[in-house]
Every structure is written in C-alpha cells, then in structure tokens.
Amino acid sequence: MKLVNVALDDLRPSQEDSAQRIARLGLGSTNYWLTFISDPLTVVFFIFWEIFMLRSRPWLVALTFMVGLATWTFVEYAFHRWIYHKGYTAAHAGHMVHHKSPETLIAMPWFVVTAVFGGLWYVSARLVQAHHVLSVLAGILLGFVIYGAFHHVLHRFDLQFRWYRRLRAHHVVHHHFPDRNFGVTSRFWDQMLKTSHLHRSRRAAR
C-alpha cells in the first residue's frame, strides 16, 4: 500500500498538467481490469464486423488478423522505447509510475483505447468501408491484450518455463537499465535494433 501511495503522490504536483491528470485516470484496479474486458470485446466486434457486415472472406480475415498480431511486436517495441520513455505525455508519466512501483495497477485508461479504436472503426468501416483494416487492427489490439496479461504475470509469478524465464530476465534488466530491453513479449526487435543489454555488454567488452 505504501508503494501505491508513493506512486500516487508522484502524480500530484502542485499544478497538475493534462498529461499527469490523464495518467492518474489509469491508476487503480477498476480501470486496470476493465481494459481486459473492453479490449477483447473490441477485438471480437472488429472481427464480427469484418466478416458479417463487410462480408470479407474468412481466410483473408484470418490472414490479415495474423499480420496485425505480428505487427504488434514492433508496435510494442516502438511505444515502449519512443513513447513510454520519451517526452511529457500521459503514457510517459504513467510508465514512470510503473518503474517506481512495478506492482501498482496502472494501465492506459480503458475509454481512451476504446475511443481511438472506435474512431478507426468509424473511418475505415463506416465511411470508407475498406476491407481488412479492421482485421489488422483486431490483431494489433489482441497483441496489446496479450502484452498486458503477460506483463502482469511477469511481475508476479516466477514460472519455470525456459522461454518465460528468459523474457522475465530480459524485462527485469529493463527495470534496471531503462534505455535497454524494450521488448516485453519478444526480444526480436531489441536484437534487430541493437538495444538489448546483452548487445551493449558485448560491445563494451571489445
């Protein structure tokens, strides 16, 4: 409870700016668990609309959905590196709370994600009626849900699977070296873009 109070105090300066006010909306168990309801429902709604309203071919929906899910791995890396750790945005303010108190329940305000994806649905499906945009977005959003669930588990459970222990160690290093190891569900982009802590250690040893 003390850590939670410290995290809350970090978002209560004498004059709160808009980023800090939005970040505060993400604190607490209600918002945290609502994201695990609203986001999966949005995924289901997008797939339903793609198949039954736009009448896209199911095999193409499945294919483009997988493209979106694969795309998420880079979106996760990019957000973590260039948004969560840069600037003075609500995302950055909230992420700094997470770094100071990793077990504090904080997430993107559920209605922000819903509003953004709702706007994308309106433009792509209602105005333009473009096929397969929703299925790609559904894959990306499911990746976001998987990331949230996996990140929750990483900070609370010491599972014995080899791949899990590697990813957990990768993320623990990030909490000690915030400019390294930005991937959470995958180490691929850290290795490709040379931001893994292991890469830096090898380069320093040369």
N, C-alpha and C positions, 0 to 999 in steps of 0.2 A: 504493500500500500504506500510505503514511503517513496518508493521509486516512481509510482504513478503520480504522486503529489509533486515530486520534483519535476517530472515531465510536464505536468500541467502548469507549474509555475514558469517554466521556460516559455510558455505561450501567453503569459500575462504581463507584458511590459506596460509601462505607464501609458503609452499611447499605442494601442494595437493597430497595425496596418491591416489591409484587407487580406493579405496572404496568411497572416497569423490567425485571423478570425476564421478563415475557411479551414485552416489546418485543425483548429480546435473542434470543428464540427466532425472531424474524423476520429476523435478520441472517444473511447467508451465501447462497451460490449454491444450495445444496441446497434450502432452503425456498423460495427465490425462484422457481426453475424448476419445483418441484413444484406450485406454485399454477397454473401454465399447463397442468398435466395434470389435477389433481384438479377444478378448477373447470369446465373444459369437459366433463369426464366427468359431472359432476353435472347440467349443462345437458341433456346427451343423455339421462341417466337420467330426469329430470323429464318431458321430452317423451315418452319411451317409456312411462312410467307413465300419463301423461295420456291418451294415445291407446289403448294396448293393455290397460291394467288398468282405468282408469276409463271407457274407451270414449267419450271426448268426441269431438265432431265435429271432424275435422281443420281445417276452415276457421275454426271458432271458436278452436281451439288456436292457429292462425296469427295470428288477430286479437288474442287476448289476449297472445300472446307479444310482438307488436309494441307493445302497450300497456305491457308490462313494460319493454321496451327503451327506449321513450320516457320512462317514469317514471325510468329510471336517470339521466337528465341532471340531474334535481333531486336525486336521492339523492346523486350525486357532489358537487354543489354543497353540499348540506347537511352531508355528512360532512366535507368539506374545511373548511368555514367554522366549524361548530359542534362538531365532534368532534376533528378533527386539530389545530385551532388553539386549543382550549379545554381547561381542566381539567388533571388529572394522571393521565390514562388511559394505557394501553399504546399506544393509537393516537396520542396526542399525543406521547409520548416517542419513538416510532419515527419520526414525521413530523419531529420536530426534528432527528433524526439526518440525515434526508434533506436538510433545509435546510442543514445544516452541510457535508454531503458528498453532493452530488446524485447522484454516480455509484456510491455504495455500494449494493450489492444488498440491499435490505431490503423486506419485504412482510409483510402480515398472515400470521401462522402458518397454514399450509395447513389444518391439522387444526381450527383454530378456525372457519374459514369452512365447512368440511365438516360440523362438528358442528352449527353453527347451522342450516344449510340441511337437514341430516338431521333435526333436531328439527322444523323446519317441515313437512317431508315426512311425518313420523310423525303429527303432529297433523292436518294438512289431508287427507292421502290415506288414512291407515290408520284413524284414529279417527273423523273427521268424514266422510271420503270426499266432500269438496267438489270440484266440478268447476272447472277453470280457475285454481285457485290456483297449482298447480304450473307452468302455462304462463306466468303472470305472473311468478312467481319465477324461472323459467328466463330470461325476457327481462331481468330485473334483473341476474341473475348474469352473463349474457353481456355486458351493459353493463360490469360490473365487470372482466371479462376484457379487453374492448376497451380500457377505460381503462388497465389495467395495461400492455398491449402498447404502446399509443400513448404513454403516459408514458415508457416505456423508450426508445422511438425518439426522443422529443422531446429527451432529454438526451444523445443520442449521434450523431444524424445531422442534417445540415443539408440537407434536401431542398429542391428548388426550386419545389415546387408553391405557388401563391399562398395557398391556404387553409391549407396546412400552415405556411407562414412566419408567417401572421397568428396562428395558435394558438400557435406556438412563441414568438413575441414576447410574446403575452399571458401565457404561463406564465413566461417569463424575468422579466417585470415583477413577477410574484407573488413570485419569489425575492428581489427587492429591496424589495418592499413587501408583506409577508406579510398585511396586512389588506385587500388588494385582489386582484382577478382570481382567484377561487377555482375557476372552471371550467377544466377541462383539455381535455376533448374537445369542449366547446361554450362559447361566450361568452354564450349566450342569457340565463341566469339572472343573470349579473353585470350585464347591461344592464337586465333587468327589475327587479332589486332594487337597482340603482344602486350596485354595489360594484366597478364597473370603474374602473381607474386613469384612463382617458380621461374618464369622467364626473366624477371628483373634480377633474381638471385643469381641465375646462371650468367647473365650479362655482367654483373658486378664482379663475379669471380674470375673473369677473363683478364 
